Amino acid sequence: MINTVLYDMDGLLLDTEPLWGVSMLRVAHKHKIPITLERFKDTTGLRIYEVTDHWAIHYPWEGKSARAVADEILDDIIASSKESATVLKGVERSLKLLRKHNYKVGLASSSPQHMIDALVDHFGLTKYFDCITSADAVDFGKPHPAVFLHCAASLGAKHNECLVLEDSVNGMIAGKAARMKVIVVPDEMHFDDPRFSLADGKLKSMEDFDLDCIN
């Protein structure tokens, strides 16, 4: 029986997903790194430090190191998220519902820990989570299942006791690879992506989430 629910952050809790591309382009152009929207597909699913390492190999530049560029992107996206991002509809209601019914609740994101902590605190969501885990704590980011398994272990939950809530294909794959139940909440543009058929359920928004989704 499921007793634990694990949330993603970007695109599931907060509408920060589009801001990544804006921040990455802004910082890349500042350092004359020839990155375009089209080239983002080569690094989809990688953690930001892996992204800038990839850039350094394929589009070398002079000046700041790959890690320093990644840190600058993170500073930029944290600032822009605090200014313009919002908590997605239905999220806080779902968290309150789970709290009311004594589910263990975790956050498992590929974003760096300091970004997660900064934004979850800024939007007043920290109090809802029993565990907040970043892929910083594991060897591999999504679509590898490590971050979900690490979060579940921290909560004392077995894989078959966990429900994962995700918005992305890579996140869904990570949850399924962890042998957890997965419900996806894709954005409108990707809602009909046939790859989401691998999920155990699909919602139009977190406003549609209820306890019937769990078991």
C-alpha positions as a printed NumPy array, in Angstrom:
array([[  0.   ,   0.   ,   0.   ],
       [  1.261,   3.465,  -0.88 ],
       [  2.122,   5.608,   2.132],
       [  4.635,   8.018,   0.544],
       [  4.284,  10.618,  -2.215],
       [  7.349,  12.089,  -3.959],
       [  7.073,  15.371,  -5.854],
       [  9.299,  16.791,  -8.579],
       [  9.906,  20.559,  -8.397],
       [ 10.431,  22.316, -11.749],
       [  7.234,  22.158, -13.788],
       [  5.329,  20.205, -11.129],
       [  5.452,  22.339,  -7.98 ],
       [  6.553,  25.58 ,  -9.624],
       [  6.24 ,  26.954, -13.159],
       [ 10.014,  27.404, -13.376],
       [ 10.638,  25.066, -16.309],
       [ 10.607,  27.773, -19.055],
       [ 12.911,  29.985, -16.983],
       [ 15.771,  27.491, -17.292],
       [ 16.087,  28.108, -21.026],
       [ 15.924,  31.882, -20.6  ],
       [ 18.637,  31.896, -17.927],
       [ 20.874,  29.474, -19.818],
       [ 20.678,  31.539, -23.018],
       [ 21.211,  34.812, -21.184],
       [ 24.353,  33.61 , -19.396],
       [ 25.692,  31.715, -22.421],
       [ 25.379,  34.771, -24.638],
       [ 27.062,  36.913, -21.982],
       [ 30.109,  34.632, -22.159],
       [ 29.895,  34.253, -25.96 ],
       [ 29.083,  30.537, -25.757],
       [ 27.325,  29.667, -29.051],
       [ 24.267,  27.994, -27.522],
       [ 20.851,  28.031, -29.207],
       [ 17.438,  26.662, -28.247],
       [ 17.96 ,  23.923, -30.831],
       [ 21.128,  22.765, -29.078],
       [ 19.335,  22.349, -25.744],
       [ 18.03 ,  18.974, -26.924],
       [ 21.571,  17.579, -26.626],
       [ 21.553,  18.104, -22.865],
       [ 17.912,  17.435, -21.956],
       [ 17.732,  15.733, -18.569],
       [ 21.317,  16.512, -17.553],
       [ 22.084,  18.388, -14.353],
       [ 23.26 ,  21.968, -14.881],
       [ 26.913,  21.179, -14.109],
       [ 26.768,  18.347, -16.656],
       [ 25.219,  20.77 , -19.164],
       [ 28.023,  23.316, -18.887],
       [ 30.639,  20.535, -18.962],
       [ 29.071,  19.443, -22.265],
       [ 29.224,  23.017, -23.535],
       [ 32.895,  23.272, -22.582],
       [ 33.706,  20.193, -24.662],
       [ 31.627,  21.031, -27.725],
       [ 31.614,  24.86 , -27.66 ],
       [ 34.773,  25.909, -25.789],
       [ 35.035,  29.529, -24.688],
       [ 37.519,  31.752, -22.926],
       [ 37.074,  33.117, -19.435],
       [ 34.966,  31.568, -16.681],
       [ 35.11 ,  27.843, -16.029],
       [ 32.196,  25.555, -16.838],
       [ 31.351,  25.303, -13.133],
       [ 31.408,  29.073, -12.685],
       [ 29.062,  29.466, -15.662],
       [ 26.716,  26.875, -14.146],
       [ 26.746,  28.743, -10.828],
       [ 25.922,  31.966, -12.66 ],
       [ 22.985,  30.285, -14.416],
       [ 21.716,  29.058, -11.048],
       [ 21.967,  32.519,  -9.5  ],
       [ 20.079,  33.918, -12.495],
       [ 17.278,  31.359, -12.412],
       [ 16.826,  31.617,  -8.648],
       [ 16.467,  35.387,  -8.957],
       [ 14.096,  35.213, -11.924],
       [ 12.028,  32.458, -10.281],
       [ 11.56 ,  34.52 ,  -7.136],
       [ 10.479,  37.448,  -9.303],
       [  8.153,  35.775, -11.792],
       [  7.448,  32.095, -10.99 ],
       [  4.369,  30.877,  -9.134],
       [  3.228,  27.756,  -7.317],
       [  1.192,  25.782,  -9.835],
       [ -2.557,  25.459,  -9.307],
       [ -3.627,  22.612,  -7.078],
       [ -0.184,  21.99 ,  -5.594],
       [ -0.735,  23.463,  -2.15 ],
       [ -4.18 ,  21.868,  -1.873],
       [ -2.645,  18.467,  -2.697],
       [  0.083,  18.906,  -0.085],
       [ -2.448,  19.855,   2.586],
       [ -4.568,  16.826,   1.656],
       [ -1.624,  14.458,   2.039],
       [ -0.667,  16.034,   5.348],
       [ -4.225,  15.663,   6.615],
       [ -4.187,  11.943,   5.818],
       [ -0.714,  11.311,   7.278],
       [  1.168,  10.432,   4.098],
       [  4.923,  10.866,   4.092],
       [  5.806,  13.547,   1.545],
       [  9.145,  14.032,  -0.201],
       [ 10.614,  16.31 ,  -2.841],
       [ 13.086,  14.719,  -5.275],
       [ 14.521,  17.059,  -7.897],
       [ 17.447,  17.11 , -10.301],
       [ 17.996,  20.774,  -9.468],
       [ 20.9  ,  21.649,  -7.128],
       [ 20.126,  21.591,  -3.416],
       [ 20.709,  25.293,  -2.821],
       [ 18.266,  26.187,  -5.613],
       [ 15.631,  23.806,  -4.248],
       [ 16.038,  25.126,  -0.713],
       [ 15.923,  28.76 ,  -1.845],
       [ 12.757,  28.379,  -3.92 ],
       [ 10.812,  25.991,  -1.7  ],
       [ 11.473,  28.34 ,   1.221],
       [ 10.62 ,  31.45 ,  -0.834],
       [  7.244,  30.035,  -1.844],
       [  6.419,  28.827,   1.659],
       [  6.342,  25.114,   0.846],
       [  9.097,  23.77 ,   3.117],
       [  6.664,  22.894,   5.91 ],
       [  4.871,  20.336,   3.737],
       [  7.888,  18.098,   3.097],
       [  9.365,  15.433,   5.354],
       [ 12.416,  15.149,   3.087],
       [ 13.86 ,  17.387,   0.369],
       [ 16.391,  15.638,  -1.861],
       [ 18.517,  16.869,  -4.747],
       [ 20.278,  14.792,  -7.364],
       [ 23.393,  16.48 ,  -5.904],
       [ 23.245,  13.727,  -3.279],
       [ 23.483,  10.868,  -5.781],
       [ 25.754,   9.866,  -8.64 ],
       [ 23.223,  10.317, -11.431],
       [ 20.323,  12.636, -12.217],
       [ 17.044,  11.718, -13.88 ],
       [ 16.188,   9.601, -15.894],
       [ 18.288,   7.49 , -13.512],
       [ 16.124,   6.487, -10.507],
       [ 18.756,   7.335,  -7.872],
       [ 17.18 ,  10.553,  -6.569],
       [ 13.793,   8.891,  -6.015],
       [ 15.357,   5.86 ,  -4.338],
       [ 17.464,   8.119,  -2.108],
       [ 14.451,  10.191,  -1.089],
       [ 12.357,   7.082,  -0.38 ],
       [ 15.146,   5.562,   1.72 ],
       [ 15.444,   8.796,   3.7  ],
       [ 11.725,   8.515,   4.47 ],
       [ 11.954,   4.839,   5.402],
       [  9.723,   3.875,   2.477],
       [ 10.023,   0.896,   0.138],
       [  9.706,   1.402,  -3.611],
       [  6.265,  -0.231,  -3.755],
       [  5.016,   2.18 ,  -1.08 ],
       [  5.777,   5.264,  -3.183],
       [  3.841,   7.364,  -5.668],
       [  5.848,   9.748,  -7.856],
       [  4.325,  12.939,  -9.275],
       [  6.211,  14.189, -12.34 ],
       [  5.75 ,  16.506, -15.31 ],
       [  8.541,  15.289, -17.607],
       [  9.34 ,  12.165, -19.606],
       [ 12.746,  11.837, -17.927],
       [ 11.161,  12.126, -14.509],
       [  8.545,   9.534, -15.399],
       [ 11.262,   7.145, -16.594],
       [ 13.177,   7.697, -13.345],
       [ 10.105,   6.908, -11.272],
       [  9.266,   3.78 , -13.263],
       [ 12.914,   2.632, -13.1  ],
       [ 12.653,   2.975,  -9.319],
       [  9.658,   0.597,  -9.559],
       [  7.331,   3.201,  -8.113],
       [  3.843,   4.175,  -9.214],
       [  4.027,   7.289, -11.404],
       [  1.388,   9.871, -12.229],
       [  2.376,  12.513, -14.758],
       [  1.088,  16.077, -14.975],
       [  2.514,  17.308, -18.305],
       [  2.237,  20.874, -19.515],
       [ -0.281,  21.591, -22.247],
       [  2.312,  21.549, -25.031],
       [  3.495,  18.019, -24.168],
       [  0.286,  16.552, -22.793],
       [ -0.287,  14.241, -25.764],
       [  3.303,  12.963, -25.964],
       [  2.819,   9.218, -26.543],
       [  5.73 ,   8.395, -24.237],
       [  3.553,   9.319, -21.262],
       [  1.611,   6.1  , -21.899],
       [  4.261,   4.443, -19.691],
       [  2.866,   6.282, -16.665],
       [  0.269,   4.778, -14.35 ],
       [ -1.916,   7.848, -14.695],
       [ -2.035,  11.32 , -16.228],
       [ -3.628,  14.515, -14.926],
       [ -4.29 ,  17.801, -16.701],
       [ -3.201,  19.692, -13.587],
       [ -2.591,  19.157,  -9.896],
       [ -6.102,  20.505,  -9.38 ],
       [ -7.267,  17.03 , -10.498],
       [ -5.236,  15.228,  -7.83 ],
       [ -7.137,  13.449,  -5.064],
       [ -6.665,  10.394,  -2.83 ],
       [ -8.151,   8.136,  -5.529],
       [ -4.981,   8.766,  -7.549],
       [ -2.855,   7.07 ,  -4.913],
       [ -4.146,   3.515,  -4.704]])
